[in-house]
Amino acid sequence: MINAIINEFRAQNGRHPLKMDNWEENQNCLFHCLHMARVQGLCHAPEHLRPGKAEAVAVRGFFRNPQETLRAIVFEQFGNSPGHRDILLFNANLACAFYIEQYQVYVCVRGW
């Protein structure tokens, strides 16, 4: 679901879609989302756990349904932050995941 939203964001900004099919990196993003949920806050993974990869993380309270919440994170939070926007638009590879816990949606996107 988040892959399609990111690719929609990329298309609206003149970029081609990406497959985001690197299973290992997607799992690393999910593990990072689980960690953020456990500590109930945002944090970036240490560089040695994501060598050579940029990272965008976000959390947002549940908004109507999972898809609308993820759209708000991608289009509003990431879209309005120049650094996060660049990660989504200007990397040849992306990995991503999200996790929902206690009405909070945690997102991690890594680009390289």
LOFILO-125764 format. One line per field, with one value per atom (N, C-alpha, C, O): x, y, z; residue number from 1; residue in three letters. Coordinates in nm, 2 decimals. Layout:
c1: X  ...
c2: Y  ...
c3: Z  ...
k: NUM  ...
r: Ala  ...
END
This chain:
c1: 0.08  0.00  0.09  0.06  0.19  0.27  0.35  0.38  0.39  0.47  0.39  0.45  0.26  0.18  0.17  0.17  0.15  0.14  0.27  0.27  0.38  0.51  0.53  0.57  0.49  0.50  0.40  0.43  0.29  0.19  0.26  0.25  0.32  0.39  0.50  0.52  0.58  0.69  0.63  0.69  0.52  0.46  0.42  0.44  0.36  0.31  0.42  0.40  0.54  0.66  0.76  0.87  0.70  0.78  0.88  0.98  0.87  0.97  0.91  0.79  0.99  0.94  0.91  0.97  0.82  0.80  0.91  0.99  0.92  1.02  0.96  0.84  1.02  0.96  0.97  0.87  1.07  1.08  1.06  0.99  1.13  1.12  1.24  1.25  1.32  1.43  1.38  1.37  1.36  1.29  1.37  1.31  1.50  1.58  1.57  1.56  1.59  1.58  1.44  1.42  1.34  1.20  1.18  1.11  1.24  1.23  1.30  1.26  1.42  1.49  1.41  1.41  1.34  1.25  1.14  1.10  1.08  0.98  1.03  0.96  1.15  1.21  1.23  1.21  1.26  1.28  1.15  1.14  1.04  0.91  0.87  0.81  0.90  0.86  0.94  0.89  1.07  1.15  1.09  1.07  1.05  0.99  0.86  0.83  0.78  0.66  0.69  0.62  0.79  0.83  0.87  0.83  0.95  0.99  0.89  0.91  0.79  0.69  0.74  0.71  0.83  0.89  0.97  0.99  1.00  1.08  1.23  1.27  1.30  1.44  1.50  1.43  1.62  1.68  1.77  1.83  1.78  1.87  2.01  2.04  2.10  2.24  2.30  2.26  2.39  2.45  2.50  2.49  2.56  2.62  2.52  2.55  2.39  2.28  2.22  2.14  2.26  2.20  2.31  2.29  2.43  2.54  2.50  2.45  2.53  2.51  2.36  2.33  2.28  2.13  2.08  2.11  2.00  1.93  1.80  1.75  1.75  1.63  1.53  1.57  1.41  1.29  1.20  1.16  1.18  1.09  0.98  1.00  0.86  0.75  0.65  0.65  0.58  0.47  0.35  0.37  0.23  0.11  0.00  -0.01  -0.09  -0.21  -0.30  -0.30  -0.37  -0.45  -0.56  -0.62  -0.57  -0.66  -0.75  -0.71  -0.87  -0.98  -0.95  -1.02  -0.84  -0.81  -0.66  -0.60  -0.60  -0.46  -0.41  -0.31  -0.49  -0.44  -0.44  -0.35  -0.55  -0.55  -0.44  -0.38  -0.41  -0.30  -0.17  -0.09  -0.14  -0.02  -0.01  0.10  -0.11  -0.11  -0.08  0.00  -0.13  -0.10  0.05  0.11  0.10  0.24  0.33  0.42  0.30  0.39  0.37  0.47  0.24  0.22  0.24  0.28  0.20  0.21  0.34  0.42  0.37  0.48  0.61  0.70  0.63  0.75  0.75  0.85  0.63  0.63  0.66  0.71  0.64  0.67  0.80  0.83  0.88  1.01  1.11  1.12  1.19  1.28  1.38  1.39  1.43  1.52  1.45  1.50  1.33  1.25  1.20  1.20  1.16  1.11  1.22  1.19  1.34  1.45  1.48  1.51  1.46  1.48  1.38  1.42  1.26  1.16  1.17  1.14  1.22  1.23  1.36  1.36  1.47  1.60  1.69  1.81  1.63  1.71  1.67  1.55  1.76  1.73  1.67  1.60  1.69  1.63  1.57  1.62  1.45  1.38  1.34  1.31  1.34  1.28  1.18  1.21  1.08  0.98  0.90  0.88  0.84  0.75  0.67  0.71  0.56  0.48  0.43  0.42  0.40  0.34  0.24  0.27  0.13  0.03  0.02  0.00  0.03  0.01  -0.05  -0.01  -0.15  -0.22  -0.26  -0.24  -0.32  -0.37  -0.26  -0.29  -0.14  -0.02  0.03  0.05  0.06  0.12  0.27  0.30  0.35  0.50  0.54  0.50  0.63  0.68  0.83  0.88  0.89  1.03  1.06  1.01  1.13  1.17  1.32  1.37  1.38  1.53  1.56  1.50  1.65  1.68  1.83  1.91  1.87  2.01  2.03  2.14
c2: -0.12  0.00  0.13  0.22  0.13  0.25  0.27  0.38  0.15  0.16  0.24  0.32  0.20  0.27  0.42  0.50  0.45  0.60  0.67  0.78  0.61  0.67  0.69  0.79  0.59  0.60  0.70  0.76  0.72  0.82  0.96  1.05  0.98  1.10  1.13  1.24  1.02  1.04  1.08  1.16  1.01  1.04  1.19  1.26  1.24  1.37  1.47  1.59  1.43  1.51  1.48  1.51  1.41  1.39  1.28  1.28  1.19  1.08  0.95  0.93  0.86  0.72  0.64  0.66  0.54  0.45  0.36  0.33  0.32  0.22  0.10  0.10  -0.02  -0.14  -0.16  -0.22  -0.11  -0.12  -0.27  -0.30  -0.36  -0.50  -0.57  -0.69  -0.49  -0.54  -0.59  -0.52  -0.72  -0.78  -0.75  -0.71  -0.77  -0.74  -0.60  -0.57  -0.50  -0.36  -0.33  -0.25  -0.38  -0.36  -0.41  -0.35  -0.52  -0.58  -0.49  -0.47  -0.44  -0.35  -0.23  -0.18  -0.18  -0.06  -0.10  -0.02  -0.22  -0.27  -0.28  -0.24  -0.34  -0.35  -0.21  -0.20  -0.12  0.02  0.08  0.15  0.05  0.10  0.03  0.10  -0.09  -0.16  -0.10  -0.09  -0.07  -0.01  0.13  0.16  0.21  0.34  0.33  0.40  0.23  0.20  0.16  0.20  0.08  0.03  0.15  0.16  0.24  0.36  0.48  0.58  0.46  0.56  0.70  0.80  0.69  0.82  0.80  0.68  0.90  0.90  0.90  0.96  0.82  0.82  0.77  0.69  0.81  0.75  0.63  0.64  0.53  0.42  0.48  0.56  0.42  0.47  0.44  0.34  0.52  0.51  0.37  0.31  0.30  0.17  0.06  -0.04  0.09  0.00  0.02  -0.06  0.13  0.17  0.23  0.35  0.17  0.23  0.28  0.20  0.41  0.46  0.49  0.51  0.48  0.50  0.62  0.64  0.70  0.81  0.75  0.65  0.82  0.76  0.87  0.98  0.85  0.94  0.86  0.75  0.92  0.85  0.95  1.07  0.89  0.98  0.90  0.77  0.97  0.91  1.01  1.13  0.96  1.04  0.96  0.84  1.03  0.97  0.92  0.98  0.81  0.75  0.85  0.92  0.85  0.95  0.88  0.84  0.85  0.78  0.63  0.55  0.61  0.47  0.46  0.57  0.34  0.34  0.41  0.47  0.39  0.45  0.60  0.67  0.66  0.81  0.86  0.97  0.78  0.82  0.82  0.91  0.71  0.70  0.81  0.86  0.84  0.95  1.08  1.16  1.11  1.23  1.24  1.34  1.12  1.12  1.15  1.23  1.08  1.09  1.23  1.30  1.27  1.39  1.52  1.62  1.51  1.63  1.64  1.73  1.54  1.54  1.53  1.62  1.42  1.41  1.51  1.57  1.53  1.62  1.77  1.84  1.81  1.95  1.96  2.07  1.86  1.86  1.84  1.73  1.94  1.93  1.80  1.74  1.77  1.66  1.53  1.44  1.51  1.39  1.38  1.27  1.49  1.49  1.44  1.36  1.49  1.45  1.30  1.24  1.24  1.10  1.02  0.93  1.06  0.99  1.01  0.92  1.13  1.16  1.13  1.10  1.14  1.14  1.03  1.04  0.91  0.79  0.69  0.68  0.61  0.51  0.38  0.30  0.37  0.26  0.31  0.40  0.25  0.28  0.15  0.05  0.15  0.05  0.12  0.23  0.05  0.12  0.02  -0.10  0.07  -0.01  0.08  0.20  0.03  0.11  0.01  -0.11  0.06  -0.02  0.07  0.18  0.00  0.08  0.01  -0.11  0.10  0.06  0.17  0.29  0.14  0.23  0.36  0.47  0.34  0.45  0.55  0.66  0.50  0.58  0.50  0.38  0.57  0.50  0.55  0.67  0.45  0.47  0.43  0.33  0.52  0.50  0.51  0.60  0.42  0.43  0.41  0.31  0.50  0.49  0.51  0.61  0.42  0.44  0.44  0.37  0.53  0.55  0.54  0.58  0.49  0.48  0.48  0.48
c3: 0.00  0.00  0.00  -0.08  0.09  0.09  -0.04  -0.08  -0.10  -0.22  -0.33  -0.40  -0.34  -0.44  -0.42  -0.51  -0.29  -0.25  -0.28  -0.34  -0.25  -0.28  -0.43  -0.48  -0.51  -0.66  -0.71  -0.81  -0.65  -0.69  -0.67  -0.75  -0.55  -0.52  -0.62  -0.67  -0.65  -0.75  -0.89  -0.95  -0.93  -1.06  -1.07  -1.17  -0.96  -0.96  -0.96  -0.98  -0.93  -0.93  -1.04  -1.04  -1.15  -1.27  -1.26  -1.34  -1.16  -1.15  -1.18  -1.17  -1.23  -1.27  -1.14  -1.04  -1.15  -1.04  -1.01  -1.10  -0.88  -0.84  -0.79  -0.74  -0.80  -0.75  -0.60  -0.55  -0.54  -0.39  -0.35  -0.25  -0.42  -0.39  -0.32  -0.33  -0.26  -0.19  -0.05  0.04  -0.04  0.08  0.21  0.31  0.20  0.32  0.37  0.49  0.28  0.32  0.36  0.46  0.30  0.35  0.49  0.57  0.52  0.65  0.75  0.86  0.71  0.80  0.83  0.94  0.73  0.76  0.85  0.94  0.84  0.93  1.07  1.16  1.08  1.22  1.28  1.40  1.20  1.25  1.30  1.40  1.22  1.26  1.39  1.48  1.41  1.53  1.65  1.76  1.63  1.73  1.77  1.89  1.67  1.70  1.78  1.87  1.74  1.82  1.96  2.05  1.98  2.11  2.20  2.32  2.15  2.22  2.22  2.28  2.14  2.12  2.08  2.14  1.98  1.93  1.80  1.76  1.74  1.62  1.65  1.74  1.57  1.57  1.44  1.37  1.41  1.29  1.33  1.44  1.25  1.27  1.27  1.18  1.35  1.34  1.20  1.14  1.16  1.03  1.00  0.89  1.10  1.08  1.05  1.00  1.08  1.05  0.92  0.87  0.85  0.72  0.64  0.59  0.62  0.55  0.41  0.33  0.38  0.25  0.22  0.10  0.31  0.29  0.36  0.48  0.30  0.36  0.42  0.37  0.52  0.59  0.62  0.67  0.59  0.62  0.72  0.69  0.84  0.93  0.97  0.97  1.00  1.04  1.13  1.13  1.21  1.28  1.28  1.27  1.27  1.26  1.33  1.32  1.40  1.45  1.34  1.23  1.37  1.27  1.22  1.29  1.08  1.02  0.92  0.81  0.96  0.89  0.86  0.91  0.78  0.75  0.72  0.70  0.71  0.69  0.56  0.56  0.45  0.33  0.34  0.29  0.39  0.41  0.50  0.48  0.60  0.70  0.62  0.64  0.55  0.48  0.37  0.35  0.30  0.20  0.27  0.21  0.39  0.46  0.49  0.48  0.54  0.57  0.45  0.45  0.34  0.22  0.16  0.13  0.13  0.06  0.14  0.09  0.27  0.35  0.43  0.42  0.52  0.60  0.52  0.53  0.44  0.36  0.25  0.22  0.19  0.07  0.10  0.02  0.23  0.27  0.34  0.39  0.35  0.41  0.30  0.25  0.27  0.15  0.16  0.06  0.28  0.29  0.27  0.19  0.33  0.31  0.17  0.11  0.11  -0.03  -0.12  -0.21  -0.10  -0.19  -0.18  -0.28  -0.06  -0.04  -0.13  -0.20  -0.13  -0.21  -0.36  -0.44  -0.40  -0.54  -0.61  -0.73  -0.54  -0.61  -0.58  -0.59  -0.53  -0.51  -0.61  -0.65  -0.66  -0.76  -0.69  -0.76  -0.56  -0.49  -0.36  -0.29  -0.33  -0.21  -0.14  -0.21  -0.01  0.07  0.17  0.21  0.21  0.30  0.37  0.33  0.48  0.56  0.65  0.67  0.70  0.80  0.91  0.88  1.02  1.13  1.21  1.23  1.25  1.32  1.46  1.48  1.56  1.70  1.78  1.77  1.85  1.94  1.87  1.91  1.75  1.66  1.61  1.58  1.62  1.56  1.44  1.45  1.34  1.22  1.20  1.19  1.21  1.20  1.06  1.01  1.00  0.86  0.86  0.92  0.78  0.76  0.61  0.55  0.54  0.40  0.40  0.46  0.33  0.31  0.16  0.08  0.12  -0.02  -0.03  0.05  -0.15  -0.18  -0.34  -0.39
k: 1  1  1  1  2  2  2  2  3  3  3  3  4  4  4  4  5  5  5  5  6  6  6  6  7  7  7  7  8  8  8  8  9  9  9  9  10  10  10  10  11  11  11  11  12  12  12  12  13  13  13  13  14  14  14  14  15  15  15  15  16  16  16  16  17  17  17  17  18  18  18  18  19  19  19  19  20  20  20  20  21  21  21  21  22  22  22  22  23  23  23  23  24  24  24  24  25  25  25  25  26  26  26  26  27  27  27  27  28  28  28  28  29  29  29  29  30  30  30  30  31  31  31  31  32  32  32  32  33  33  33  33  34  34  34  34  35  35  35  35  36  36  36  36  37  37  37  37  38  38  38  38  39  39  39  39  40  40  40  40  41  41  41  41  42  42  42  42  43  43  43  43  44  44  44  44  45  45  45  45  46  46  46  46  47  47  47  47  48  48  48  48  49  49  49  49  50  50  50  50  51  51  51  51  52  52  52  52  53  53  53  53  54  54  54  54  55  55  55  55  56  56  56  56  57  57  57  57  58  58  58  58  59  59  59  59  60  60  60  60  61  61  61  61  62  62  62  62  63  63  63  63  64  64  64  64  65  65  65  65  66  66  66  66  67  67  67  67  68  68  68  68  69  69  69  69  70  70  70  70  71  71  71  71  72  72  72  72  73  73  73  73  74  74  74  74  75  75  75  75  76  76  76  76  77  77  77  77  78  78  78  78  79  79  79  79  80  80  80  80  81  81  81  81  82  82  82  82  83  83  83  83  84  84  84  84  85  85  85  85  86  86  86  86  87  87  87  87  88  88  88  88  89  89  89  89  90  90  90  90  91  91  91  91  92  92  92  92  93  93  93  93  94  94  94  94  95  95  95  95  96  96  96  96  97  97  97  97  98  98  98  98  99  99  99  99  100  100  100  100  101  101  101  101  102  102  102  102  103  103  103  103  104  104  104  104  105  105  105  105  106  106  106  106  107  107  107  107  108  108  108  108  109  109  109  109  110  110  110  110  111  111  111  111  112  112  112  112
r: Met  Met  Met  Met  Ile  Ile  Ile  Ile  Asn  Asn  Asn  Asn  Ala  Ala  Ala  Ala  Ile  Ile  Ile  Ile  Ile  Ile  Ile  Ile  Asn  Asn  Asn  Asn  Glu  Glu  Glu  Glu  Phe  Phe  Phe  Phe  Arg  Arg  Arg  Arg  Ala  Ala  Ala  Ala  Gln  Gln  Gln  Gln  Asn  Asn  Asn  Asn  Gly  Gly  Gly  Gly  Arg  Arg  Arg  Arg  His  His  His  His  Pro  Pro  Pro  Pro  Leu  Leu  Leu  Leu  Lys  Lys  Lys  Lys  Met  Met  Met  Met  Asp  Asp  Asp  Asp  Asn  Asn  Asn  Asn  Trp  Trp  Trp  Trp  Glu  Glu  Glu  Glu  Glu  Glu  Glu  Glu  Asn  Asn  Asn  Asn  Gln  Gln  Gln  Gln  Asn  Asn  Asn  Asn  Cys  Cys  Cys  Cys  Leu  Leu  Leu  Leu  Phe  Phe  Phe  Phe  His  His  His  His  Cys  Cys  Cys  Cys  Leu  Leu  Leu  Leu  His  His  His  His  Met  Met  Met  Met  Ala  Ala  Ala  Ala  Arg  Arg  Arg  Arg  Val  Val  Val  Val  Gln  Gln  Gln  Gln  Gly  Gly  Gly  Gly  Leu  Leu  Leu  Leu  Cys  Cys  Cys  Cys  His  His  His  His  Ala  Ala  Ala  Ala  Pro  Pro  Pro  Pro  Glu  Glu  Glu  Glu  His  His  His  His  Leu  Leu  Leu  Leu  Arg  Arg  Arg  Arg  Pro  Pro  Pro  Pro  Gly  Gly  Gly  Gly  Lys  Lys  Lys  Lys  Ala  Ala  Ala  Ala  Glu  Glu  Glu  Glu  Ala  Ala  Ala  Ala  Val  Val  Val  Val  Ala  Ala  Ala  Ala  Val  Val  Val  Val  Arg  Arg  Arg  Arg  Gly  Gly  Gly  Gly  Phe  Phe  Phe  Phe  Phe  Phe  Phe  Phe  Arg  Arg  Arg  Arg  Asn  Asn  Asn  Asn  Pro  Pro  Pro  Pro  Gln  Gln  Gln  Gln  Glu  Glu  Glu  Glu  Thr  Thr  Thr  Thr  Leu  Leu  Leu  Leu  Arg  Arg  Arg  Arg  Ala  Ala  Ala  Ala  Ile  Ile  Ile  Ile  Val  Val  Val  Val  Phe  Phe  Phe  Phe  Glu  Glu  Glu  Glu  Gln  Gln  Gln  Gln  Phe  Phe  Phe  Phe  Gly  Gly  Gly  Gly  Asn  Asn  Asn  Asn  Ser  Ser  Ser  Ser  Pro  Pro  Pro  Pro  Gly  Gly  Gly  Gly  His  His  His  His  Arg  Arg  Arg  Arg  Asp  Asp  Asp  Asp  Ile  Ile  Ile  Ile  Leu  Leu  Leu  Leu  Leu  Leu  Leu  Leu  Phe  Phe  Phe  Phe  Asn  Asn  Asn  Asn  Ala  Ala  Ala  Ala  Asn  Asn  Asn  Asn  Leu  Leu  Leu  Leu  Ala  Ala  Ala  Ala  Cys  Cys  Cys  Cys  Ala  Ala  Ala  Ala  Phe  Phe  Phe  Phe  Tyr  Tyr  Tyr  Tyr  Ile  Ile  Ile  Ile  Glu  Glu  Glu  Glu  Gln  Gln  Gln  Gln  Tyr  Tyr  Tyr  Tyr  Gln  Gln  Gln  Gln  Val  Val  Val  Val  Tyr  Tyr  Tyr  Tyr  Val  Val  Val  Val  Cys  Cys  Cys  Cys  Val  Val  Val  Val  Arg  Arg  Arg  Arg  Gly  Gly  Gly  Gly  Trp  Trp  Trp  Trp
END
